[in-house]
Amino acid sequence: MTAFQTRALLSAIILAVISSTCIAQVEQGSITGAILDQTRASIPKVTVTATNVATQVVAKTETNDDGYYKIPYLTPGRYAITAEKTGFAPARVTDIT
């Protein structure tokens, strides 16, 4: 390998390392929780809605078989959370940051 080829390869490696460390940082959060009944038993298949108070952007998910949910990729802000399932009274929690 010539000196030119060695320098070209080294430059390519350095450029790859530098560009991989320059990936943009994005501020995101998530809301997680569990939906339980009065006896503390988990409730599966509950529709959970997170509404950004400022923008009114809505994100929805459903609880798993163990009653847990996660709503990822949320922009920072205040949220109102609603949980709904047929046969149960809807639950609402406001001012979640």
N, C-alpha and C positions, 0 to 999 in steps of 0.2 A: 504494500500500500504506500502510495506516495505521500509526501508531506501535505500536499494540497488535499488529497482525499481524507487524510487523517483530520485535518482542520475542518473540512466540510462536515464530516461525520460528528466531530465534537461540537461544532456549531449547531447542528441539527438536534443533538441530544440536549444541549443547554436550552435551546429554544423550546423544545418540548417540555422540559421541566419548568421553565419560567411560565409558559402559557398555561400549564395545568394548575399552577398556584394562583393564577389570576382569574379563576372562575368567580363570578359575582356571588356575593353573599346576599341572601334574600331573607328578610325578616318574616317569619311565619310561626304560627303556633298551632296548637291543637287543644281540643277539649275532650276529655275522656271521663267516663263514669260508669256507674252501674244503676240499673233500674230495679228496685226491690218493692215488694208489696208490704203491707203492714206487719206481716209475720217475718219479714226480712228474707223471704224467698225471692229468687231472681225471676224476672219476667222476660221471656224471649220475644223477639219480633215486635218490639215497640219502636214506633217511628220517632226519632229524635231530630228536632230541627233547631239549628243555631241561626239566629238572625242578627246581623251586625246592626246595632242601633243607629249608627250614623249613616250608613249607606243602604240599609235595608237589603243587603245581599244575603241570600239564604243558602245554607248548606244542610243537607239531610243525610241521615244514615239510619240503620236499624240495629237494634241490639242483637247480639248473638244468642246462642242457646243458653249461655250462662248469665244473660242479662247485661253484658258489658257492651259499651259502644266507644267509638273513637271517631272524632271529626277532625281530620288533619287539614293542613294547608290553609289555615285561616290567617287573614291579615290581622295585625294588632288592632285592638279596639275593644269596645264594650259589646257584649252579646246578651241576647235573651234566648233561653233554652226552653223548648216545649217538648214534652213527651206525651204521645198519644197512642192509645190502643183501644180497639172496640171492646166494650165491657168494663172499661176503667175510666175514671174521671181524668181529664187531661191535667197534667202538672206543668207549671211554668215557674222558672227561676229567672230573675232579671238581674241586670247589672253585673254580669260575669266579665271580668277583665282578662 
